[in-house]
Amino acid sequence: MFSMIITTFIVSTLLAAPSPHHTYGLTQATPRMDGTIRVASYNMLNYFDQADDPLLQGEYDDFGTNPGPTTFERCEELARAIRAVDADVIALEEVESKEAITWFRDRFLSDMGYDHIASEDVGYYRGCEQSLLSRFPIVETHTWPDADLSKVRRTGGGWAEPSDNGGDAKFQRSPLFATVRTPGGYELSLFAVHHKAGRDRWKRESEALQIMDYIAQLMKSDPNRNIIVLGDFNAQPWDRSMQVYFRSGMVDAMTLRGANIDYDDASPLRKTHTSGRVIDFVLLNHAALGELVEGSGFVLGTSAEDYDWRNDPIPAGYASDHYPIAIDLVPQDGAGDTMKAPAWPASSTRTALRSAPKPRTSSPKPSAPKGKAASSSSSGGDGSFVASKRSKKFHKGSCGQAKRISEKNLVKYDSIEDAEKDGKTPAGCCKPGS
């Protein structure tokens, strides 16, 4: 145990110094508090192991290039983040299989105490679903790959319409339900979720309604059951699928900020995705809310250079496009208010905020006389700055990442102003204009 604490401290210390690519979240995990348990969620971004699954072939080949096996370098980055968070129970999204996460644990997290694993194949065509690593025994698990979502009840108006094919009536990825039991007998039931991505709001709403129906059934038989829904919701707080949870009594643990009340959902410290959105959550029912240490929630910002995921290989140091989120609970019914979470350290908070992307503003510039090119320090001749048609970032023409953009997607700009007028922002890898 002592060696594990030392390892965690070293990793957390390393994360305290942000890389020049830091964007969102804290630069280090908050310290653990004695007498609490930590629950976390982390989307591992297409984590596939080094074994070829013959069932995954063709367009989505786990041993080809889409997505292909996760490199050892990225595995190390993923493990580095998980170690820093140091959760007792962590839900993981986009995991290939139980065999894959077992290999990952044994290879990269062998001293972390994750003796218990839950992971089930639920038939998702891309072959990656939810898993759970736990230091506590897992006493029950369940999935619903064949649930009929067409039967969920929608009350009132404002719901999204089904897609042209009538809407797929099954979960995109069934939630993974599991109950863990601490040595003291405290039980916590978790729904690890990864809601449908993209523009299919109807599907996300259906999935949320169905999960809340499962929760209602559990609470009907045991009103005091402690329940958490956590994972990648692919929706922001104001979206209807999230409102399904909130209007049914689930509470976003991150909104109870305690001493960190200054940092709301608009703060860079709260963003959970590289796109600058809040789409990962830890939601608690009323029973579990009684054990929450108010203000304990945080987002750990992993740091790596930005890249064009459609065209470029994942750069070294990149873990995932999501960041780990975590909360602390007192594993005793109603005892959450017996502990007080410390405020985020002022020095690291300021460092994280300084590193976060700043809103960009542009002021009108005087036009150049006719027949002459505008003189600008950010101009460097034809093609000085480039971008991919499929990316929101632009690079210096000499940037190594820029040279990987395919010719058919290459866009050239004479100046930073031209790139920004086209809706592009500077890439973190080469920092155009700085």
N, C-alpha and C positions, 0 to 999 in steps of 0.2 A: 504493500500500500504506500509506504514511504517513497519508494522509487517512482511510483505512478504520480504522486503529488509533485515530486521534483521535476519529472518530465513535463507535466502539465504546466508548471510554473515557467519552465524554460521556454516552452512553445508560446505561452501567453506573452512572455516578455518579448520574444522575437516579433510577435504580431503588434506589439505596442508601438514600434517604430514603423509608421505607414510607408508603403512604397510610394513612389511618385505617381502611381496609377490609382491610388485610393479614390473611391468615389463616394460610396454610401456606407452607413452603419458605423459602429464604434470601431476603433482601431485595435481594441483588445476586449476580451470577454470580461464581464464583471466577476469579482471574486465569489467563490462559493461561501455560503453561510452554514455554520454548524447547525444541525437539527433540521435541515431542509433537504428536499430532493429536487433535482433539476429535470425538467421536461423540455425537449427541443424538437425542432423539425428542420430538415435540410433536403432540398432537391439536388441530387448528385449529378444531374445533367447527363443522361444517357450513359449510365455506368454499366458497362459490359465487361465480363471477365476474359481471361486468356484462353478459355476453352470454346471450341467451335460447337454451336448448337445447330444440329442439322435441320431443326424446324424453322430456323431463321435464315432464309435464303432470298436471293433476288434483290428486290428494291431495298429491303431492310435486312441486311446481312450482318450478323454480329461479328463476323470474321472477315468482312470485306472492308469497304471504305465508308459505308453508310449504315450504321455509325462506325462499325468496326470495334475492336477491343479498346478499352480505355488504357492509355499509356501508363507506364509505371510512374512517370513524372507527374501526371495528373492525379493518379491514385495517391501519391505522396502529399499533394496539395489538399486533396479532399480529406485525407486522414489528419493533416495538420489542423484544418479547421475544426474537425470533430473533436480532436484532442483538446483544442483550446476551449471549446464550449464546455466540455467535461460534463455532459448530461448523464443522468442515471437511466433515462429512457429517451431514445431519440427515434423519431419517425423519419424514414428516408424515402424519397420519391425517385422514380426513374432508375430502379434497380432491376437487373436482368432476372435474377432468380435467387432462391435460398442458397443454392450452391455458390452463386457469385458473391453474395454478401458474406457468406461464411468464409470463403477464400480471402476476401478483403479484410475481414476481421482478424483472421489468423495471421495474415501477412503484414498488416499495417497497424492493427490495434490490439495486439495480443496481450498487452499488459493493462488494458483499460477496464477489465472486469465484465465485459459484455458476454456473459455465459449463456444468455438466452436470446434466441432469434425467432422472429415470426416473419414468414414471407410465403406467399402462395401465388402460383400462376393463375391469373384470372382471364387469360385468353386475349389480352390486348395485342393487336396485330404487330406492333413494333417490339413486343417482347420485353417491356420494362414496366414494372409496377411498384407497389409500395412494400416496404419492409420495416421491421422494428428491431432495434438493438436495445437490450435491457440488462441491467445489473440485477433485476429482481425476477423471480419466476413468473413466467407467463402462464396463467391458469386456464385461459380459454381464448380461442380465435375463431373468426368466421369471415367469410366473404360472400358476396351476392352476384356472381357473374351473370346469372340468368334472370335477375330481377326485371319485372315488367314496369318500366317507368311511365307507361301510358296511363296507368291507373292512378297516378298521383293527383290530388285534388288541388285545383287552383281556384282561389276565392278572390272575387273582385277583378278589376281591370288592370291594364298596364303590363301584362305578361308578354313575353316575346312569342312570335309565331314560329311554328315548326318550319324546318327547312323544306325545300322543294320535294324531297323524298318522303315527307311526312314526319321526319324526325326519328332517329334511331331510338328505339324504346328500351335500350339497355345502357348500363353504365359504360362510359368510355373506358374507365378503369375502375373496377369495383373497389369501394373502400375496404381497407383491412381493419377489421375490428379485433381488438385484443384487450384482455384484462391482466394487469400486473398486480402482484401482492408483495408488499414490503415485509421484511422480517418482523416488524411490529404488527402485521395484520392489516395494514391500510391497503385498500384496493382502489385501483384507478382504471376505468375503462376508457379506451382510446379508439377513435375512428381516424385512421391515417388516410387522408384523401389526396387525390390529384384530379381536380375537376377538368372538364373538357376545355382545351385551349381554343384560341381563335374567336371567330365572331358568332359562334353558335350559342347565343344566350339561352335559347330554349332548352338546350341540353344541360347547361349548368344549373338553370332553375329547376329542371326536373330532378337532377341528381341531388340538389340541396333539399328539395321537398321530400324525396324518398329517405334521405338520411335522417331528417328530422322526424319522419314517421317511425323509423327504427328507434330513435331516441325516446320518442313518446311511449312506445311499447315497453322499453326497458324501465322507464320511470314510472309507468303505471304499475308494474309488478314490484318496483322498489324505488319509492320517491326519493330516497336518500343516496341513490347510486351516484358516485362521482364520475362524471363524463367529460371528456375533452375531445373536440374535433380539431385536428391540426394538419397542416400540410400546405400544398400549393393549390390555392382556390382559383387561380387565373381570373380573378375579378378584384375590383377595388371596393372600398367600404360602401360606397353609394350605389353600387350595382344591385340589381334586383335579387340575384342569387345570394348575395351576402345579406340582404335585408330579410331573406327567408330565415336565416339563422337568428338575426338580431330580434326580429319580431316574434320569434318563438322562444325567446328568453336566454339565448346563448350570448355570452359577453366576451368581447375582444379583450384579452388580458393586457394587451399593449396600451389600451386606453387608460388603464389605471396606473398612472405614472409616478405617484408618490412625489418624492423629492425632485423627480425629473419632469415636472409638469410643464416646463417651458418648451419641451420638444414634442410637438404634436405631429399629426400625420404628414404635414407639409415639410417637416424637418428632414434634412438629408440623413440624419441619424436613424430615421424610422423606415427608410426605403428598404425593400427586401429584394429588389431585382435591379440588374444593371440598366434597365430602361428607365429607372427613376420612379417606378410604381411600387405601391404597397399591395402585394398579391399573395403573400404568405401570412398565415394567421395561426394563433392558438386561441380557440374559443372554449369557454368553460360554461357548464350548466350551473344552476344556483348552488347545488351541493358542493361541487368542486371549487366554486368561487370562494367558499368559506375558508379554503386552505391556501389561497393565493397570497403570497407576500407582495403587497401592493408596491409597485415601482420596481419590481425585480426583472421585468421583461426587457430584453435588449436584442438588437440585431448586430451580429458580428460581421463587419465588412471585410471580406477577403479581397486581396488587391492583385490585379494583373492588368496588363495593357489591354485596351479595347481592340477589337478586331472585327472584321466583316465575316460573320459566321456562315454566310452563304457561299463565300468564295475563298476564304483564307483558312489555313490550318490553325488549330488552337495553339496559341503561343505558350512558351514555357512559363510556368508560374500560374497558369489559369486553372482554377478549381471548377467553378460553376457560374452560370449566369444568375443564380439565386444565392442569397446569403443565409447562413443559419440564424434561426430565431430561437429564443429560450426564455423560460420563466422558472421561478422557484416556488415550491409549495412546502407547507409544513404538513407532514403526513399524519395528521390527527384531525378528526372532524372539527371544523369550525375554528381551528387554531391559527389561521393565517395572520390575524392581527396581533399575535404575540411576537412577531418578528417585524423588523423594519429594515427594508432594503436601503443600503447606502446610496447616496447620490452618485451619479457617474462622475469619475474623477475629472475635475475641471481642466487639468492640463491636457489629458488625452481627448476630452470632448472638444476643446478648442482646436486641437491638432486635427481631429477628424473633420470639423466644420471648415477649417482652412483648406483641407485637401479636397473637399466636396466640390463638384462642378458649380460654378457661379452662373446665375442667369445672365445671358448675354444680351446687351443692348447695343443698338447701333444708332448713330446720329447722322443726319444728312451731311454729305460731303459736297463741297463746291464742285461743280462740273468743270471739266477741263475745256480750254478753248477748242473750238472746232479745228480739226486737222491735227491735233496733238493728243497723245496718250496721256491719261491721268497719271500724275506722279504720286506714288504712294510707297511708303516703306514696306508695306505688305505685298507689294507687287514684285515679281521676279522674272518677268518674261513669259512667253508662251509655254503653258504646261508646267509652271512652277509648282502648282498644287493639283492633286488628283484625288479622285474618289471613285467608288463603285456605284453604279446606278442603283444597286440594291442595298446600299449602306447609307446611314445618316452622317458618317464621319468623313472628313477629308484629310489627306496626308501631304507632307512635303513630297515633291517628286523624287527625292533621293531616298525616301524611307524604304526600308526593306519590306515592310508590309505592303506598301504601294506597288512594289514590283511584282507582287503575287496576284494582283487584280487581272482578271482575264481581259483580253483586248475588247471583246464584245461588250463588256460592262464598264470599260474605262471612260471616265469623264475628266477633262482637263480644264483648269481654271488659271487665268492670268494673275489673280490676286485673291487674297483672303476674302475681301469684300464680295467678289464674284461668287465664291464658294458659299458664303453665308447667305447671299441673296437667293441661292438655289436651295436653301434649307439645310445646308450642311453645317456641322460643328467640328472643331479641331479634334483630331485623334489624340489620345493620350500617349501613344507610343512615340511620336516624333514632335508633338506640341507645336504645330505651325503657328507662327506669330509670336512665340515666346523667346 
